[in-house]
Amino acid sequence: MRKPLVMGNWKLNGSKNMAKSLVAGLRNELSNNTACNVAIAPPVVYLDFVKHQLDGSNIILGAQDVGVNLSGAYTGEISIEMLKDVGVTHVIIGHSERRTYHKESDEFVAKKFGVIKEAGLVPVLCIGETEAENEAGQTQAICARQIDAVIKALGIQAFNGAVIAYEPVWAIGTGKSATPAQAQAVHKFIRDHIAKQDEKVAQQVIIQYGGSVNDKNAAELFTQPDIDGALVGGASLKADAFAAIVKAAEQAKK
């Protein structure tokens, strides 16, 4: 039985006051229920601060990105060992905003995946198609290509203990969300695609949905058999809304 993961991606939002208030709100709203894993990914400058706010809770500390180099003359980069040192366990990579604004290729994202796995941490690999690709019927081809870059570089076993977040780019921050049936169809395709190489790996890999997930649409999404939680953007900045999404995931798996 896969345990769902609901992860909040704060993106470029936050301050110490906001972080303290938000974490306190989450701790107040959420029990230490273990039916669902919960993670938050603040901006890197607040990771250590947030880690201390999380002490004694079951909430996992995540990061929004990582560099591929471990040390050296790479100004502005953050290494996986640095993230590990401050208590991060889950790292988002391949988010469409990184792929678009920073021109990150599938191969470069796969390299990050390998760095995270080598350090014993959990990669959260974002994949998904743009609106134009969706309209052209290329959803499956795009998802397969982004997954295959990791398989080619690292082998299918790299997905053991990993997370995939299917995020249709046309649904991120737009208020549009794929219908539960649409999302389930893509999630099933992703699991089946991995199963072609290894059924056991496919059955244990966590596949989240992301793209305008909120407290109104989460419950129906989580009833789908291949949707294992969510990667949440805007709604993760509000304790009550994020907690409601977590509770929906817990309820769906009872």
N, C-alpha and C positions, 0 to 999 in steps of 0.2 A: 504493500500500500504506500503510494507516494504521499509525502507530507507537503501540502502546498506552501509556497513562499509568497508572502505579500511584502514587497519592498518599495519604500518611498524614495524617489529620486528628487532631491530638493533643487537640483540644477543650480543656477546662479542666483540663489536666494538665501537670505539668512543674516543673522547677527547673533552675538552672544545672548542678548536678551530674548530674541525670537527662539533660539535653540533651547534655552533653558525652559521657557514657557511651553514650547511644543512638546518636549520630552516629558515634562511634568504632566501635561495634559494626557499624553499617551499612557503614561504609567498609571494615571488615575482611571482612565477609561478601560484599559486592558487588564485582564487577569493574567496570571502566569500560565494560561492555558497552553497546552503543548500540542493541540490539534492542528496548529498552523504555525509555521516559522514566520517571524516578523523581523524586517531589517529596515534601516534607514541609511541613506547615503547623503550626508551633508557635504558642502564644499570642503575641500581639503584643509583649508586653514582652521576649520572648526572641528576636525576629527578628534583631536586629543581632548578638547573641551567637552564634546558630546560624549565621548567614551566615559568620562567621569560622571556625567549626568545619568548614564545608563547603568552604572554600577549597581549590582543586585537585581537587575531586571533580566528578562529573557530576550530582550530586543538585541538583534545582531547589528554590529557596526559595519557598514559598507562604504565603499568609495566609488566615485563617479568615473574614474579613469586611472590609468597607470602608464608610465613610460616603459620602454623595452630595455633600457640600460639599467644596470645594477648600481653603477657609480661612475664618477669621472667628470669630464668637462662638458656637461650637458645642462647649461644654465636654464633654470626654470622647470626642469623635469622632476618628477616624483617617482622613486623606484618602488618596486614591490616590497623590498625589505623594509623600507621606511614605513609603508602602510602597515605591514605586519607588526612592526615595532610599536605602533600606537594602538594596536588591537583590532585592526580591520581583518575580516575573514572573507568577505564577498566583494568582488570588484566588477563593476559594470564596464563592458567594453563593446565597441562597435555600434554605439548609439548613433542613430541617423544624424544627429546634430554634429557628432564628431566626423562621421563619414562625409557629410556635406561641407561643413565649415572648415574642417582641417584636412580635407581630401584624403582621409584614411582609406586605404584599399583593403579588400578582403584578405590579402596576404599579410598586410601589416597588422590587421586585427587578429589574425591567426597567430602571429608572433607574440602578441600580447597575451593571448590565451595560453600559449606555452609557458610564458614567464610566470603567469599566475599559478598554473598547475605545478610547475617546478618548485614553487615556494610552498606548496601544500595548501593553497587557498582556493576559493571557489570562484571561477569565472562566471559572469552573467552575460552571455553573448546575445546582443541585440541583433535581430534580423528583421527584414521586412521590405515591402515594395512601396514605391511612390504611387501617387494617384494615376499618373500616366501609365506606369507599368501595370497597375491594377486594371485599368480600363482596356489595356492591350492584352489582357489575359496572361500576364507573365508572372503572377504571384508565386506559383510553385517553382518556376525556373529560377527566380531571384532568390528565394529561400534556400533552394537546393544548392545554388552556387555559393552562397555565403557559408553554409554548413560544410560543403565539400572542401572549401579552402582550409578549414581546420582539420578535416579528415586527411587531406593530402599531406599537410605539414606534420601532423602529430599522430595520426591513426585513430580509428574509431574508439579505442579504449579511453581516449582523452575526454570523452563525454561522460565517463563514469564519475559521478559526484559533481557534475557540472549543471548549470542552468542555462536554458535558452529562453529568451524573451522575444516572442513574436510581436512586433510593433509595426503595424501598417503605417507608413510615414504620413499618409493622408489623414490619419486619425489622431496624430500627436498634437495636442494643444489646440485642436480645431473645434472641439465640442462634438465632433462626429466620432462614432465608435462603430466597429464592425458589429453586426448582429451576432448573438450567441451562436447561431447556426453557421454563419460565415466564419467566425473565429474558430469554432470547433473543426470545421472542414480543413482549415489550414493547419491547425494543431495536429490533427490526425495524419495529414500528409507528412508533416515534419517527423512524427514518430515512426510512421511507416518507412520513410526515407532512411532513417537511421537503422530501422529493423532489417532492412535489406543487407546491411553489413553485420549487425549483431542484435538479435532480438532481446537479449538480456540488458544490454546497454540502453536500448530504446525504451524498455519498460520502466527503468528506474530514473531516466533523465527527467528533470523538472522542466516543464514548458509553461512559462507564464504568458499571459496576454497583457499588452500595454497599448495605450492609445485612448485618451479621454476616459479612463476608468474612473468611476465615481461611486458614491454611496447609493446612487439610484439604479445603476445598471450592473453592479458587481454580482449580486446574488444570482441573477439569471446566467451570467457568464460562468460562474463557478459550478453550476449544476452540470456543465458539459464534461464528458468523461476524460477528455485529454487536456483540459485547462487546469493547470496546477498553480493557481494563484495569479498575482498580477504585479507588474512593474508600474507604479503609480506616480504621476507627475504632480500637477497642480493640487489635486485633492490630498496629497501627502503633507501639504503645508498647513492643513487644518486638522487638529487633533481629533475632533469629533467625526469628521468625514473619513479620515484614514482609519480610525478605530472601527467605524461601521463597516468598512471594506474588509478588515481583518475578521470581524465577527461573522460576516457573510461567508467568508472562506471556511471558518470553523464550522459553521452550521451546515454547509454543503457537504462536508466530509463526515458528518455524524452518521 
